[in-house]
Structure formats: structure tokens, C-alpha cells
């Protein structure tokens, strides 16, 4: 007969599988209250928090999980990704390297190792690590669609022409910058996700009037992050389009629903 703890952990696993991360977090929290000595509930809570981009909390739970299960490679890999998402690349490297020593067939560890290698400018090694992740789990880690910078610029132009007319007009008030990925010190921005596809930086149009100088409003597009979620040219252009639409929307002060309401769609 299952204990209350085991029942809660099983239900939390099932909630994770169904993509109900809030429920998984709630159930794992209840399981921890039942038994604080077992690792599973801490690890599930950490995994759920990662999915919700609540990285600081995720790291705390995963650290507790790893204390209770120091040989758990999957927990250690997730902890590494949590550190990565908090820009703590040194701790991320230690955790992910440790996970790979324990389980060389852990696809996510190879993938996240590739993300770390990118940040060190070791792009060929990064692609090799991402390819290993693809071989181990092609459904979860499809190969990114890489293109030269000039081809990416042409894809941006193609994506712009797919935007609503009002957003194309608004883009004339913005400068588009393309870089490989974000830094931790983007102007006026703190705590951005290292894997974001784009970012509006500046003063929204509705708030600009009190400023005597014209603000340097810009949209950053992060090429390698966008390529990471595209598998062909069409997906690349669509990801750029969605990113531009979202970031121009921030500049215009519109929610996703407000785009249509204001006649931009």
C-alpha cells in the first residue's frame, strides 16, 4: 500500500507529464510536508519551477533534492540549467559537467552543455554537444537552423513585411540590433532570460512625452537564440515575426489582445 507521500509524488509526476506545473508544484509541496527526507518531491518542485521560469526558487529546491540524492544526474543537470538561467555560468558548468560524468546519455545535459559552450565562444564544440543531444533525443532537442548573419538580416526583412501595417510604421521609430545572444548588462535591463529571442529597450511611446531628448528606443534580436527554436527557414522567419510583434507591442503599450483591438492586426 502506497504511503501518502508516494501517492502525492506519483500525482505530481503525472501533473508534470500533463504540463500542469502549478498542480505539480502544489502536490510536491504537500509531499515535502509529509516527508522532508526524501528527494523526489524536491526534484519535482524544482522541475516545475524551471518550467515556470521561476529560476531562483527552482535552484533552491533542486539543491535540496541533490543533497538528498547526490547521484541523481538528472537533478544535477536541471540544477545546472537553473544556474545558467540566473547567469551563474560557473556554477552551471560545475553542475552540468557533474551530471555528464554520472550519465553520459543524458540528452538535456549535453544540450545545456552546448549552451554554456556558446557563451564561451566555443561554437563548434557547442554544435557538437547540441548534436549529441539531438542523437539521444531528437524529438526533444531538434537541431537548430543556423544561417550566416546576412541571411538572418534578410529573414528579418521578410518577417517585417509580415507584420500588421501599424507595426511596420512603428518600427520606423525603433532601431533593430542583431547579436548572438543577450548579455547580463543590457542597457536599462536586469534579470533577462539568457535564452530570450528578443528585447525592447527604451521608453514606451505613451511615456515618452515628458523626456526632452528623443529616447534611443531599440529592439534587440538574438540570432542564436532564435535559430535554436527553428528547424527551417519558414520557422526562422515566423519566430522573428513573433518576436518583433511582441517587442513592438511593448513599445506601443499593447497587450497581445490589444494588438487586434487597436487595429494593428
C-alpha positions in Angstrom: 0.0 0.0 0.0 1.4 3.4 -1.0 2.1 6.0 1.6 0.6 9.4 1.4 4.0 10.7 0.3 4.2 8.2 -2.5 0.7 9.0 -3.7 1.4 12.7 -3.8 4.7 12.2 -5.6 3.0 10.0 -8.2 0.3 12.5 -8.7 2.9 15.3 -9.0 4.8 13.2 -11.7 1.5 12.8 -13.6 0.8 16.6 -13.4 4.3 17.3 -14.8 3.6 14.9 -17.7 0.4 16.7 -18.4 2.1 20.1 -18.4 0.2 21.3 -15.2 3.2 22.8 -13.5 1.2 24.7 -10.9 -0.5 21.5 -9.8 2.8 19.6 -9.8 4.3 22.3 -7.6 1.3 22.2 -5.2 1.4 18.4 -4.9 5.2 18.2 -4.4 4.9 20.8 -1.7 2.3 18.7 0.1 4.6 15.7 -0.3 7.6 17.6 1.2 5.3 18.4 4.2 4.7 14.6 4.6 8.4 13.6 4.4 11.2 16.1 4.2 13.9 13.5 4.0 13.1 12.1 0.5 14.4 13.7 -2.7 11.7 13.1 -5.2 9.3 15.9 -4.2 12.1 18.5 -4.1 13.2 17.5 -7.5 9.7 17.6 -9.0 9.1 21.0 -7.4 12.4 22.3 -8.9 11.5 20.9 -12.3 8.0 22.6 -12.2 9.6 25.9 -11.2 12.1 25.7 -14.1 9.2 25.2 -16.5 7.5 28.3 -15.0 10.8 30.3 -15.3 10.9 30.8 -11.5 14.6 30.1 -11.5 15.8 31.2 -8.1 13.1 29.1 -6.4 13.9 26.2 -8.7 17.6 26.3 -7.8 16.7 26.2 -4.0 14.5 23.1 -4.4 16.9 21.3 -6.8 19.8 22.0 -4.4 17.8 20.3 -1.6 17.0 17.4 -3.9 20.6 16.9 -4.8 21.6 16.9 -1.1 19.2 14.0 -0.6 20.1 12.2 -3.9 23.7 13.2 -4.7 24.0 10.6 -7.5 20.9 11.9 -9.4 22.3 13.1 -12.7 19.0 14.5 -13.9 18.6 16.6 -10.8 22.1 17.9 -11.2 21.6 18.7 -14.8 18.4 20.6 -14.1 20.2 22.5 -11.3 22.9 23.4 -13.9 20.2 24.8 -16.2 18.8 26.8 -13.2 22.2 28.3 -12.6 22.6 29.1 -16.3 19.2 30.9 -16.3 20.4 33.0 -13.4 23.6 33.9 -15.3 25.7 31.9 -12.9 27.7 30.2 -15.6 30.5 29.0 -13.4 28.1 27.0 -11.1 26.2 25.8 -14.2 29.3 24.4 -15.7 30.2 22.5 -12.5 26.7 21.1 -12.2 26.3 20.0 -15.8 29.8 18.6 -16.0 29.0 16.5 -12.9 25.7 15.3 -14.5 27.5 14.1 -17.6 30.1 12.3 -15.5 27.3 10.4 -13.9 25.2 9.8 -17.0 26.8 10.4 -20.4 23.5 9.5 -22.2 21.5 12.3 -20.5 20.4 14.3 -23.6 19.4 17.5 -21.7 22.9 17.7 -20.1 24.5 17.6 -23.5 22.2 20.3 -24.7 22.7 22.6 -21.8 26.4 22.0 -22.0 26.2 23.3 -25.6 24.5 26.4 -24.4 27.4 27.0 -21.9 30.0 26.4 -24.7 28.2 29.0 -26.8 28.7 31.6 -24.1 32.4 30.9 -24.1 32.6 31.5 -27.9 33.3 27.8 -28.5 30.7 27.5 -31.2 32.0 24.4 -33.0 32.1 22.4 -29.7 28.7 23.8 -28.8 27.2 22.5 -32.0 28.8 19.1 -31.3 27.2 19.0 -27.9 23.8 20.0 -29.2 24.1 17.3 -31.9 24.8 14.7 -29.3 21.6 15.8 -27.5 19.7 15.5 -30.8 21.0 12.0 -31.4 19.9 10.9 -27.9 16.5 12.6 -28.1 15.7 14.1 -31.5 12.1 14.9 -30.5 13.0 17.0 -27.5 16.2 18.5 -29.0 15.8 19.2 -32.7 18.8 20.7 -34.4 18.8 24.5 -34.7 18.6 26.1 -38.1 21.8 28.1 -38.4 22.3 30.8 -41.0 25.0 33.5 -41.7 24.3 37.0 -40.3 23.5 38.4 -43.7 20.9 35.7 -44.4 19.5 36.3 -40.9 19.1 40.0 -41.8 17.2 39.1 -44.9 15.0 36.9 -42.8 14.3 39.9 -40.5 13.3 41.9 -43.6 11.0 39.1 -44.7 9.4 38.9 -41.2 8.9 42.7 -41.0 6.8 42.6 -44.2 4.5 40.0 -42.5 3.7 42.4 -39.6 0.5 44.5 -39.5 0.8 47.9 -41.2 0.6 49.8 -38.0 3.5 47.9 -36.5 5.6 48.4 -39.6 5.1 52.2 -39.2 6.0 51.9 -35.5 9.3 50.2 -36.5 10.4 53.4 -38.2 10.7 54.8 -34.6 12.9 52.0 -33.5 16.4 50.6 -34.2 16.8 46.9 -34.6 20.1 45.4 -33.3 21.1 41.9 -34.0 23.5 40.0 -31.8 24.1 36.3 -31.0 22.5 36.4 -27.5 21.8 38.8 -24.7 24.3 39.9 -22.1 23.6 40.3 -18.4 24.1 44.1 -18.7 21.8 45.2 -21.5 21.1 48.9 -21.1 18.4 49.5 -18.5 17.5 45.8 -18.3 18.1 43.4 -15.4 17.3 39.8 -14.9 16.6 39.0 -18.6 16.5 35.3 -19.5 19.7 34.2 -21.3 17.5 32.4 -23.8 15.2 35.2 -24.8 14.7 35.7 -28.5 14.3 39.5 -28.4 14.0 42.5 -26.2 12.6 46.0 -26.4 14.8 48.5 -24.6 13.8 52.2 -24.2 10.8 54.2 -23.3 7.3 53.1 -24.5 5.7 55.6 -26.8 3.0 56.6 -24.4 5.6 57.5 -21.7 8.0 59.4 -24.0 6.4 62.9 -23.9 8.0 64.2 -20.6 11.5 63.4 -21.9 13.2 66.4 -23.6 15.5 64.2 -25.6 14.4 61.6 -28.2 15.0 58.2 -26.4 17.2 55.6 -28.1 14.4 53.0 -28.5 15.6 49.8 -29.8 14.7 46.1 -30.3 17.4 43.5 -29.9 17.1 40.3 -31.8 19.2 37.4 -30.5 20.1 35.3 -33.5 21.4 32.1 -32.0 18.5 32.0 -29.5 16.0 32.4 -32.4 17.8 29.8 -34.5 17.7 27.4 -31.5 13.9 27.1 -31.8 13.7 27.0 -35.6 14.3 23.9 -37.8 13.9 25.5 -41.2 13.7 28.9 -42.9 9.9 29.2 -42.5 10.1 28.6 -38.8 13.0 31.0 -38.5 11.1 33.8 -40.2 8.0 33.1 -38.1 10.0 33.2 -34.9 11.4 36.5 -35.9 8.0 37.8 -36.8 6.5 36.8 -33.4 9.4 38.3 -31.6 9.1 41.6 -33.4 5.4 41.7 -32.9 5.8 41.1 -29.2 8.5 43.7 -28.7 6.9 46.4 -30.9 3.8 45.7 -28.8 5.7 46.5 -25.7 6.9 49.8 -27.3 3.3 50.6 -28.2 2.0 49.6 -24.8 -0.2 46.9 -26.2 -1.1 43.5 -24.8 -1.3 40.6 -27.2 -5.1 41.1 -27.2 -4.7 44.8 -27.6 -2.9 44.5 -30.9 -6.1 43.5 -32.7 -8.2 45.9 -30.7 -6.1 48.9 -31.7 -6.3 47.9 -35.4 -2.7 46.7 -35.7 -3.7 43.2 -36.7 
